[in-house]
Amino acid sequence: MNDRSGEDRRQRKARQTREALADAAIELILEHGLAAVTVEAIAERADVTRRTFSRHFGGKEAAALDFTRADGDRINAALRVRPADEPPLAAYRAAVRDWLTDPEAPGARRRAPRRALLALVDTEPALFAAYERVRVNAQDESVRIIADRLGTDPARDQRPAVVVGAAAGVLTAALRSWARGVHAEDADAADDTDDADLAAHVERAYAVLTGEAALAAPHIATGK
């Protein structure tokens, strides 16, 4: 989905630096706790200057959660190229599946510490706020994509926002449920089943949405 063959040397270096800073932020936060980690320490761990950090991120929380921004970008990239005749809810679910099976997505070894970092979101207000900003930005873009697919104006038509709210909400619930299954001290303990575990969480969550919608449909139709 995210073809990097067109990257020039400068773009590749910038991406690698950003990824190194993001990984360093996660490592340090899991090792020492959010409050004890400084931007300077993250830059030092990534072997770059403080100024370089500031060119990529506005703070340590944004750096640690940059993988969630990248995940949202991958999902939206997949959503843009789904078949035009595919219903929006099905298209979003398929885009999520494409993201989960993307060969460029991080494998279990890199996903394990990210899973542990997500588990901290509920207990660290600054991380939660940063996570919500990323989530809202990704969903806003998804709404625009769905609106384009439907040929409608999302400011006048509720369908894009409703579809994305439901589909992305299920994904968020699945990710947070998955994250709660690991603690920071277990971040290095995951094996190659970790990715499959995430995919299973997500598939089960969407199955719940589909099942509940089917059960509710007759009652909604009759108002009972």
C-alpha positions in Angstrom: 0.0 0.0 0.0 2.7 2.5 1.0 5.1 2.0 -1.9 8.4 3.4 -0.9 10.2 2.7 -4.2 9.7 6.4 -5.1 11.6 7.7 -2.1 14.8 9.6 -2.7 17.7 9.4 -0.4 16.7 12.4 1.7 13.1 11.1 2.2 14.4 7.7 3.2 16.8 9.2 5.7 14.0 11.4 7.2 11.7 8.4 7.5 14.3 6.3 9.1 15.1 9.1 11.6 11.5 9.5 12.5 11.1 5.8 13.0 14.2 5.7 15.2 12.9 8.5 17.3 9.5 6.9 17.7 11.0 3.6 18.7 13.3 5.3 21.2 10.4 7.1 22.7 8.5 3.9 23.2 11.5 2.0 24.6 12.3 4.8 27.2 8.7 5.2 28.3 8.3 1.5 28.8 11.6 1.4 30.7 11.2 4.4 32.9 7.6 5.7 32.7 6.3 8.7 30.8 7.1 11.3 33.5 10.7 10.4 33.7 11.5 10.5 30.0 12.7 13.7 28.4 12.9 14.7 24.8 16.6 15.0 25.2 16.9 11.4 26.3 14.8 10.3 23.3 17.1 12.2 20.9 20.2 10.8 22.6 18.8 7.2 22.4 18.1 7.7 18.6 21.6 9.3 18.2 20.2 12.6 16.8 20.1 16.2 18.1 17.3 17.8 20.1 16.7 20.1 17.1 16.2 17.0 14.9 13.6 15.7 17.3 11.7 19.0 17.0 11.7 18.8 13.2 9.7 15.6 13.5 7.6 15.8 16.7 6.0 18.3 19.0 6.6 16.2 22.1 7.4 12.8 23.5 3.8 11.6 23.5 3.5 12.3 19.7 6.7 10.5 19.1 5.7 7.4 21.1 2.3 7.3 19.4 3.6 8.0 15.9 2.9 4.3 14.9 -0.8 5.0 15.5 -0.7 7.9 13.0 1.1 5.6 10.5 -1.5 2.9 11.0 -4.3 5.4 10.3 -2.5 6.5 7.2 -2.2 2.9 6.0 -5.9 2.2 6.7 -6.9 5.3 4.8 -4.6 4.5 1.9 -6.3 1.1 1.7 -9.7 2.7 2.0 -9.1 5.0 -1.0 -8.5 2.1 -3.4 -11.3 -0.2 -2.3 -13.8 -1.1 -5.2 -16.2 1.8 -5.8 -19.3 -0.4 -5.6 -18.3 -1.8 -2.2 -20.6 -0.6 0.7 -18.8 1.9 2.9 -18.9 -0.2 6.1 -17.6 -3.2 4.2 -14.9 -1.1 2.5 -13.6 0.2 5.9 -13.5 -3.3 7.4 -11.7 -4.6 4.3 -9.2 -1.7 4.6 -8.5 -2.6 8.2 -7.9 -6.2 7.0 -5.5 -4.9 4.3 -3.6 -3.0 7.0 -3.3 -6.0 9.2 -1.9 -8.1 6.4 0.3 -5.3 4.9 3.8 -6.8 4.4 5.3 -3.4 5.3 3.5 -3.2 8.6 5.7 -4.1 11.7 5.9 -7.7 12.7 5.3 -9.2 16.1 8.7 -8.2 17.5 8.1 -4.5 16.9 4.4 -4.7 17.6 4.9 -6.1 21.1 6.3 -2.9 22.7 3.7 -0.8 20.8 1.0 -3.0 22.3 2.5 -2.4 25.7 2.6 1.4 25.0 -1.1 1.3 24.0 -1.9 -0.3 27.4 -0.6 2.8 29.1 -2.9 5.2 27.2 -5.8 4.8 29.8 -3.5 5.5 32.7 -1.5 8.5 31.3 -3.6 11.6 30.6 -1.0 13.1 28.3 -0.8 9.9 26.2 -4.6 9.7 26.1 -4.9 13.2 24.8 -2.2 12.6 22.1 -3.9 9.3 21.2 -7.3 11.0 20.8 -5.8 13.7 18.5 -4.3 11.0 16.2 -7.6 9.0 16.3 -9.7 12.1 15.4 -7.4 13.2 12.6 -7.4 9.7 11.0 -11.2 9.4 11.3 -11.7 12.9 9.8 -9.8 11.8 6.8 -11.8 8.5 6.6 -15.0 10.6 6.6 -13.7 12.6 3.7 -12.8 9.4 1.8 -16.2 7.8 2.4 -17.9 11.0 1.4 -16.0 11.1 -1.9 -17.0 7.4 -2.5 -20.6 8.3 -2.0 -20.4 11.6 -3.9 -21.8 13.5 -1.0 -21.0 16.4 1.3 -20.2 15.2 4.8 -21.4 18.6 6.2 -24.9 17.8 4.9 -25.0 14.0 4.8 -24.5 12.1 8.0 -23.7 8.8 6.4 -19.9 9.1 6.1 -19.5 10.2 9.7 -21.9 7.5 11.0 -20.1 4.7 9.0 -16.7 5.8 10.1 -17.8 6.4 13.7 -19.1 2.8 13.9 -16.3 1.1 11.9 -13.4 3.0 13.5 -15.0 2.7 16.9 -15.0 -1.0 16.6 -11.4 -1.0 15.6 -10.5 1.3 18.6 -12.3 -1.1 20.9 -10.5 -4.1 19.5 -7.1 -2.4 19.8 -7.6 -1.4 23.3 -8.9 -4.8 24.3 -5.9 -6.3 22.7 -3.6 -3.9 24.4 -5.0 -4.7 27.8 -3.8 -8.2 27.4 -0.1 -7.2 27.9 1.7 -5.1 30.5 4.8 -3.0 30.0 7.0 -5.6 31.7 5.8 -8.2 29.2 6.7 -6.2 26.1 9.5 -8.5 25.1 7.6 -11.7 25.8 5.3 -11.7 22.7 6.1 -14.3 20.0 5.1 -14.7 16.4 1.4 -15.3 17.4 1.1 -11.6 18.4 0.0 -10.4 15.0 -2.5 -13.2 14.6 -3.8 -12.3 18.1 -4.5 -8.8 17.0 -6.1 -9.9 13.7 -8.4 -12.2 15.7 -9.3 -9.5 18.1 -10.3 -7.2 15.2 -12.2 -9.8 13.3 -14.2 -10.8 16.4 -15.0 -7.2 17.1 -16.4 -6.6 13.6 -18.3 -9.9 13.8 -20.0 -8.5 17.0 -20.9 -5.3 15.1 -22.4 -7.2 12.2 -24.3 -9.6 14.5 -25.7 -6.8 16.7 -26.7 -4.8 13.7 -28.6 -7.8 12.2 -30.4 -8.4 15.6 -31.3 -4.8 15.9 -32.5 -4.2 12.4 -36.1 -5.7 12.8 -36.6 -3.7 16.0 -35.4 -0.5 14.5 -37.6 -1.0 11.4 -40.7 -1.5 13.6 -39.8 1.0 16.3 -40.1 -1.7 18.9 
